[in-house]
Amino acid sequence: MGSDLPPPAAAELCFENLNGSCVKISYSPGIRLILYIVFCFGSWLAVFGNLLVIISILHFKQLHSPTNLLIASLACADFLVGVTVMPFSAVRSVEGCWYFGESYCKFHTCFDGSFCFASMFHLGFISLDRYIAVSDPLLYPTRFTTSVSGICISFSWLFSIVYSFTLYGTGANEAGLEELVSALTCVGGCQAAVNQSWVLVNFLLFSIPTLVMIIVYSKIFFIAKQQARKMESMSNKTVGSSDSYKDRVARRERKAARTLGIAVIAFLVSWLPYFIDSIIDAFVGFITPTYIFEIIAWVSYYNSAMNPLIYALFYPWFRKAMKLIITGQVLRENSSTMNLFSV
């Protein structure tokens, strides 16, 4: 007896003419357009927003400070995420396919890990820098120098790159998962599986700078509260010029610490779900649905686009520098010596 039901639609493959091809994700045209807009906007913001931060700090001599060098280096890591990771992940997330070759799949994973850990270590060193600045603002310039900042930057980049390329480039992350990886591998796929041992190491590397940030910023806000009470108690008294200067410096450093503290909170909110899910997946057999993984991954990617927005909201000097760059005034002679802190 014949059936009146139509035959099921054949699944669309990433590579129609290749055996073992991955299956494409079937989104409606409207959903596909929305996803591309959201992902491409994040990539655009990460690239151009962080590029503005880098140009601002490197061009204007007034911004050449140890802290700002760390911020510029952090922006460089986020900029590279926007260039080398996010655009390719956008296509993979929407299409469910990897069209950029097996070699770049490996590099993409290495870049992802390198810039993630570089951001973490930069934020950890920035928090230590802010603690020194707030706890002893007058001696700070002699304690956290440009040389010290350079050492922190060098460590953040070298360790992150060497670790990530060693782990993912050699395939050590898949040791013991060969059967699972073989079963899930298809032509047009690009997902990295991390075994239980290395996922714990990754989480440890995430936890150490995270704990440093939490402890240090707790101390910073405790010190800031004490300083605010002290200034309030002295507000009705006549204060010497040196004390007045010290108060102004302390107030400025506290404001910078609050702004960078917001950047740290944004980082934790963005990356903590990713690392927690990675641990759960490694120990329960990689059961996270693809769409959940994509949401978590893009929340973490969007962190690279958030810092320039935070700086624009809280740093008047960045808004002024951004205006000068966009309007082309930085091309004028002696523009690097312009005063960005004037009212």
C-alpha positions as CSV (number, residue, x, y, z in Angstrom):
1,M,0.0,0.0,0.0
2,G,1.6,3.3,-1.1
3,S,2.0,6.3,1.3
4,D,0.7,9.7,0.5
5,L,3.4,11.3,2.8
6,P,6.2,13.2,1.0
7,P,9.7,11.7,1.4
8,P,11.8,13.4,4.1
9,A,14.0,16.2,2.8
10,A,17.6,15.3,2.4
11,A,19.9,16.9,4.8
12,E,22.0,19.7,3.3
13,L,25.8,18.9,3.5
14,C,28.7,21.3,3.9
15,F,30.4,19.7,0.9
16,E,27.9,18.0,-1.3
17,N,30.5,16.1,-3.4
18,L,32.6,14.7,-0.5
19,N,31.9,11.6,1.6
20,G,31.8,12.1,5.3
21,S,30.7,15.8,5.0
22,C,29.2,17.5,8.0
23,V,25.6,18.5,7.9
24,K,24.8,22.2,7.5
25,I,22.6,23.9,10.1
26,S,19.1,24.8,8.6
27,Y,18.1,28.2,9.7
28,S,15.4,30.3,8.1
29,P,16.7,33.2,6.0
30,G,15.5,35.7,8.6
31,I,17.2,34.0,11.5
32,R,20.4,33.5,9.5
33,L,20.4,37.3,8.7
34,I,19.9,38.2,12.3
35,L,22.7,35.9,13.5
36,Y,25.1,37.3,10.9
37,I,24.3,40.9,11.9
38,V,24.8,40.1,15.6
39,F,28.1,38.2,15.0
40,C,29.5,40.7,12.4
41,F,28.6,43.7,14.6
42,G,30.6,42.1,17.5
43,S,33.6,41.5,15.1
44,W,33.4,45.0,13.8
45,L,33.2,46.5,17.3
46,A,36.2,44.4,18.5
47,V,38.3,45.4,15.6
48,F,37.6,49.1,15.3
49,G,36.9,49.8,19.0
50,N,40.2,48.3,20.1
51,L,42.0,49.9,17.2
52,L,40.9,53.3,18.5
53,V,42.2,52.4,21.9
54,I,45.6,51.3,20.5
55,I,46.0,54.4,18.3
56,S,44.9,56.7,21.1
57,I,47.4,55.4,23.6
58,L,50.3,55.0,21.2
59,H,49.8,58.4,19.4
60,F,49.1,60.8,22.2
61,K,52.2,61.3,24.4
62,Q,50.1,62.3,27.3
63,L,48.8,58.8,27.5
64,H,52.2,57.1,27.6
65,S,52.1,55.6,31.0
66,P,52.8,52.1,32.3
67,T,49.0,51.4,33.0
68,N,48.0,52.6,29.5
69,L,50.7,50.5,27.9
70,L,49.0,47.5,29.6
71,I,45.6,48.7,28.4
72,A,46.9,49.1,24.8
73,S,48.4,45.6,24.9
74,L,45.1,44.2,26.2
75,A,43.3,46.0,23.4
76,C,45.7,44.4,20.9
77,A,44.7,40.9,22.2
78,D,41.0,41.9,21.8
79,F,41.7,43.4,18.4
80,L,43.3,40.1,17.2
81,V,40.3,38.1,18.5
82,G,38.2,40.4,16.2
83,V,40.4,39.8,13.2
84,T,41.5,36.2,13.5
85,V,38.8,34.4,15.5
86,M,35.3,36.1,15.4
87,P,34.7,36.4,11.6
88,F,35.5,32.7,11.0
89,S,33.5,31.6,14.1
90,A,30.5,33.6,12.8
91,V,30.4,31.5,9.6
92,R,30.9,28.3,11.5
93,S,28.1,29.2,14.0
94,V,25.6,30.2,11.4
95,E,26.3,27.6,8.7
96,G,27.5,24.8,11.0
97,C,30.4,24.3,8.6
98,W,34.1,25.2,8.5
99,Y,35.1,26.4,5.0
100,F,38.6,27.7,5.8
101,G,40.7,24.6,5.6
102,E,42.0,22.1,8.2
103,S,45.3,24.1,8.8
104,Y,43.6,27.3,9.7
105,C,41.2,25.4,11.9
106,K,44.2,24.5,14.0
107,F,45.5,28.0,14.0
108,H,42.0,29.4,14.8
109,T,41.9,27.2,17.9
110,C,45.4,28.3,18.9
111,F,44.7,32.0,18.3
112,D,41.5,31.6,20.4
113,G,43.3,30.2,23.4
114,S,46.3,32.5,23.1
115,F,44.4,35.7,23.1
116,C,42.0,34.5,25.8
117,F,44.8,33.8,28.2
118,A,46.7,36.9,27.2
119,S,43.6,39.0,28.1
120,M,43.4,37.2,31.5
121,F,47.0,37.8,32.4
122,H,46.8,41.5,31.3
123,L,43.8,42.1,33.5
124,G,45.5,40.4,36.4
125,F,48.6,42.7,36.0
126,I,46.4,45.7,35.5
127,S,44.6,45.0,38.8
128,L,48.0,44.8,40.6
129,D,49.0,48.0,39.0
130,R,45.8,49.7,40.2
131,Y,46.3,48.3,43.7
132,I,49.8,49.9,43.9
133,A,48.5,53.2,42.5
134,V,45.6,53.4,45.0
135,S,47.4,52.2,48.1
136,D,50.4,54.5,47.6
137,P,49.7,57.0,44.8
138,L,52.7,59.3,45.4
139,L,55.3,56.4,45.3
140,Y,53.5,54.6,42.5
141,P,55.5,56.1,39.6
142,T,58.7,54.7,41.1
143,R,57.3,51.3,41.8
144,F,55.3,50.4,38.6
145,T,57.6,51.7,35.9
146,T,57.5,51.3,32.1
147,S,60.1,48.5,32.5
148,V,57.9,46.6,34.9
149,S,54.9,47.1,32.6
150,G,57.0,45.7,29.7
151,I,57.9,42.6,31.7
152,C,54.2,42.1,32.5
153,I,53.2,42.5,28.8
154,S,56.0,40.2,27.6
155,F,55.0,37.4,30.1
156,S,51.3,37.7,29.2
157,W,52.0,37.2,25.5
158,L,54.8,34.7,25.6
159,F,53.2,32.4,28.1
160,S,49.8,32.5,26.4
161,I,51.1,31.8,22.9
162,V,53.6,29.1,23.9
163,Y,51.0,27.3,26.1
164,S,48.2,27.5,23.6
165,F,50.2,26.5,20.5
166,T,51.8,23.6,22.4
167,L,48.5,22.3,23.7
168,Y,46.4,22.6,20.6
169,G,49.1,22.6,18.0
170,T,50.4,19.2,19.1
171,G,47.0,17.7,19.7
172,A,47.7,17.0,23.4
173,N,44.3,18.3,24.2
174,E,42.7,15.3,22.5
175,A,44.9,12.6,24.2
176,G,42.6,9.8,25.4
177,L,39.7,11.1,23.3
178,E,40.7,9.5,20.0
179,E,37.6,7.3,19.6
180,L,35.3,10.2,20.4
181,V,37.1,12.6,18.2
182,S,37.1,10.0,15.3
183,A,33.4,9.4,15.7
184,L,32.5,13.1,15.7
185,T,34.9,14.1,13.0
186,C,33.4,15.1,9.6
187,V,34.6,17.1,6.6
188,G,33.8,20.7,7.3
189,G,33.9,20.6,11.1
190,C,36.2,22.5,13.4
191,Q,35.7,21.9,17.1
192,A,38.4,21.2,19.6
193,A,37.9,18.6,22.3
194,V,39.9,19.0,25.6
195,N,40.4,16.0,27.8
196,Q,39.9,16.1,31.6
197,S,43.5,16.7,32.5
198,W,44.0,19.7,30.3
199,V,40.6,21.2,30.9
200,L,41.5,21.4,34.6
201,V,44.8,23.1,33.7
202,N,42.9,25.6,31.6
203,F,40.5,26.3,34.4
204,L,43.5,26.7,36.8
205,L,45.1,29.2,34.5
206,F,41.7,31.0,34.4
207,S,41.3,30.8,38.2
208,I,44.7,32.2,39.3
209,P,44.4,35.7,37.6
210,T,40.7,35.7,38.5
211,L,41.3,35.2,42.2
212,V,44.1,37.8,42.0
213,M,41.6,40.3,40.5
214,I,38.9,39.6,43.0
215,I,41.2,39.8,46.0
216,V,43.1,42.9,44.7
217,Y,39.9,44.8,43.8
218,S,38.3,44.0,47.1
219,K,41.4,45.6,48.8
220,I,41.3,48.5,46.4
221,F,37.7,49.4,47.2
222,F,38.4,49.0,51.0
223,I,41.3,51.4,50.6
224,A,39.2,53.8,48.5
225,K,36.5,53.8,51.2
226,Q,39.0,54.6,53.9
227,Q,40.5,57.4,51.8
228,A,37.0,58.9,51.1
229,R,36.2,58.9,54.9
230,K,39.6,60.6,55.6
231,M,39.0,63.3,53.0
232,E,35.4,63.8,54.3
233,S,36.7,64.3,57.8
234,M,39.2,66.8,56.6
235,S,36.8,68.7,54.3
236,N,36.1,71.4,56.9
237,K,39.8,71.8,57.8
238,T,42.5,73.8,56.2
239,V,44.7,71.5,54.3
240,G,48.2,72.1,53.0
241,S,49.1,72.1,49.4
242,S,50.8,68.7,49.6
243,D,47.8,67.1,51.2
244,S,45.5,68.7,48.6
245,Y,47.7,67.3,45.8
246,K,47.7,63.8,47.4
247,D,44.0,63.9,47.6
248,R,43.6,64.8,44.0
249,V,46.0,62.0,42.9
250,A,44.2,59.5,45.1
251,R,40.8,60.5,43.7
252,R,42.1,60.1,40.1
253,E,43.6,56.7,40.8
254,R,40.4,55.5,42.5
255,K,38.3,56.5,39.5
256,A,40.7,54.6,37.2
257,A,40.5,51.6,39.4
258,R,36.7,51.6,39.4
259,T,36.7,51.8,35.6
260,L,39.1,48.9,35.2
261,G,37.2,47.0,37.9
262,I,34.1,47.2,35.6
263,A,36.2,45.8,32.8
264,V,37.3,42.9,35.0
265,I,33.7,42.1,36.0
266,A,32.7,42.1,32.4
267,F,35.5,39.7,31.6
268,L,34.4,37.3,34.4
269,V,30.8,37.4,33.4
270,S,31.8,36.7,29.8
271,W,34.3,33.9,30.3
272,L,33.2,32.1,33.5
273,P,30.3,30.2,31.8
274,Y,32.6,29.0,29.1
275,F,35.2,27.5,31.5
276,I,32.5,26.0,33.7
277,D,30.8,24.4,30.7
278,S,34.2,23.1,29.4
279,I,34.8,21.3,32.7
280,I,31.2,19.8,32.8
281,D,31.5,18.7,29.2
282,A,34.9,17.0,29.7
283,F,33.7,15.0,32.7
284,V,30.2,14.0,31.4
285,G,30.9,13.1,27.8
286,F,30.5,16.4,25.9
287,I,26.8,16.6,26.1
288,T,26.3,20.3,25.7
289,P,23.9,21.0,22.8
290,T,25.5,22.8,19.9
291,Y,23.3,25.9,20.2
292,I,24.1,26.3,23.9
293,F,27.8,26.0,23.2
294,E,27.5,28.7,20.5
295,I,25.7,31.1,22.8
296,I,28.4,30.6,25.5
297,A,31.2,31.0,23.0
298,W,29.8,34.2,21.6
299,V,29.2,35.7,25.0
300,S,32.9,35.2,25.7
301,Y,33.9,36.5,22.2
302,Y,31.8,39.6,22.8
303,N,34.0,40.5,25.8
304,S,36.6,41.6,23.2
305,A,34.2,44.2,22.0
306,M,33.1,45.4,25.5
307,N,36.3,47.1,26.8
308,P,36.3,50.0,24.3
309,L,32.6,50.7,25.2
310,I,33.6,50.8,28.9
311,Y,36.5,53.2,28.2
312,A,34.2,55.4,26.1
313,L,31.6,55.6,28.9
314,F,34.0,56.3,31.8
315,Y,37.2,57.9,30.3
316,P,36.7,61.5,28.9
317,W,40.2,61.4,27.5
318,F,39.3,58.4,25.4
319,R,36.2,60.1,24.0
320,K,38.2,63.1,23.1
321,A,41.0,61.0,21.5
322,M,38.4,59.0,19.6
323,K,36.9,62.2,18.2
324,L,40.3,63.5,17.1
325,I,41.1,60.2,15.4
326,I,37.8,59.8,13.6
327,T,37.8,63.5,12.4
328,G,41.4,63.1,11.1
329,Q,42.9,65.8,13.4
330,V,45.6,63.3,14.5
331,L,47.1,63.9,11.1
332,R,48.0,67.5,12.0
333,E,51.5,68.4,12.9
334,N,52.2,68.1,16.7
335,S,48.8,66.5,17.3
336,S,50.6,63.9,19.5
337,T,51.2,66.6,22.1
338,M,47.6,67.8,22.4
339,N,46.1,68.0,25.9
340,L,43.4,65.4,26.4
341,F,42.7,66.2,30.0
342,S,41.6,69.8,29.6
343,V,38.0,70.7,30.4
